Amino acid sequence: MVHAHVGGSGIKTVNAAYTSQTSPNPTCGYVSFDNRSGDVFHCRNPYWDCNWQGDADHVASMNIKSRIQDHQIDRFTPYTEVRKILDARFLR
């Protein structure tokens, strides 16, 4: 954190719940434990063919970046509530 401050970068904290199990595809957003297998992410959306694939850590970092601007999910939102919010978004 000190290096970020000295270098002029800001520090943001976000809630990381389900970031490596959620499709980063903005039109999908499907959340499932089955989407992640070890270091590999593969969206298993049963309703349409999202088929997003990639490194699980990279997917998590993409989702973490999008959480910075998320006004519904903050750092202290319980993980059970995060899941409800993500599921509701997916169903819309």
C-alpha positions as CSV (number, residue, x, y, z in Angstrom):
1,M,0.0,0.0,0.0
2,V,2.8,2.4,0.8
3,H,4.3,1.9,-2.7
4,A,0.9,2.6,-4.3
5,H,0.6,5.8,-2.3
6,V,4.1,7.0,-3.1
7,G,3.6,6.2,-6.7
8,G,0.4,8.3,-6.8
9,S,-2.0,5.3,-7.3
10,G,-5.2,5.1,-5.4
11,I,-6.3,2.1,-3.3
12,K,-9.8,0.8,-3.4
13,T,-11.1,-2.2,-1.5
14,V,-14.0,-4.3,-2.8
15,N,-15.9,-7.4,-1.8
16,A,-14.3,-10.3,-3.7
17,A,-17.1,-12.8,-3.1
18,Y,-17.9,-15.0,-6.1
19,T,-15.5,-13.0,-8.4
20,S,-13.8,-16.2,-9.7
21,Q,-17.1,-18.0,-10.2
22,T,-19.0,-15.3,-12.1
23,S,-18.9,-14.8,-15.9
24,P,-17.3,-11.5,-16.7
25,N,-19.4,-11.3,-19.9
26,P,-21.6,-8.3,-19.2
27,T,-24.5,-9.9,-21.0
28,C,-24.2,-13.1,-18.9
29,G,-23.1,-12.8,-15.3
30,Y,-23.9,-16.4,-14.5
31,V,-22.6,-17.5,-11.1
32,S,-21.8,-21.1,-10.3
33,F,-19.3,-23.1,-8.3
34,D,-19.1,-25.3,-11.5
35,N,-17.7,-22.4,-13.5
36,R,-14.3,-22.8,-11.9
37,S,-12.2,-25.9,-11.9
38,G,-8.8,-25.2,-10.3
39,D,-7.1,-22.5,-12.3
40,V,-9.6,-22.7,-15.2
41,F,-12.8,-20.7,-15.7
42,H,-15.5,-22.0,-18.1
43,C,-19.0,-20.5,-17.9
44,R,-21.5,-23.3,-17.7
45,N,-24.6,-21.1,-18.2
46,P,-27.4,-23.6,-18.7
47,Y,-29.8,-21.0,-20.3
48,W,-27.7,-19.8,-23.2
49,D,-24.3,-20.4,-24.7
50,C,-22.0,-17.9,-23.0
51,N,-19.1,-20.3,-23.0
52,W,-16.6,-17.7,-21.6
53,Q,-13.3,-19.4,-20.9
54,G,-10.0,-18.2,-19.4
55,D,-7.7,-18.2,-16.4
56,A,-9.8,-18.1,-13.2
57,D,-7.5,-15.4,-11.6
58,H,-7.8,-13.2,-14.7
59,V,-11.6,-13.6,-14.6
60,A,-11.6,-12.7,-10.9
61,S,-9.5,-9.6,-11.6
62,M,-11.9,-8.5,-14.3
63,N,-14.8,-8.9,-11.9
64,I,-13.0,-7.1,-9.1
65,K,-12.3,-4.2,-11.4
66,S,-16.0,-3.9,-12.2
67,R,-16.9,-4.0,-8.5
68,I,-15.1,-0.7,-7.9
69,Q,-18.1,1.1,-9.4
70,D,-20.7,-1.2,-8.0
71,H,-23.1,0.7,-5.7
72,Q,-25.0,-2.4,-4.5
73,I,-22.1,-4.5,-3.3
74,D,-19.6,-2.9,-1.0
75,R,-16.7,-4.3,1.0
76,F,-18.9,-5.3,4.0
77,T,-21.8,-6.9,2.1
78,P,-22.3,-10.4,3.5
79,Y,-21.4,-13.1,0.9
80,T,-25.0,-14.5,1.0
81,E,-26.3,-11.1,0.1
82,V,-23.7,-10.7,-2.7
83,R,-25.0,-14.0,-4.1
84,K,-28.6,-12.8,-4.0
85,I,-27.7,-9.6,-5.8
86,L,-25.7,-11.4,-8.5
87,D,-28.5,-13.9,-9.1
88,A,-31.0,-11.2,-9.4
89,R,-28.9,-9.4,-12.0
90,F,-28.5,-12.6,-13.9
91,L,-32.2,-13.2,-14.0
92,R,-32.9,-9.7,-15.4
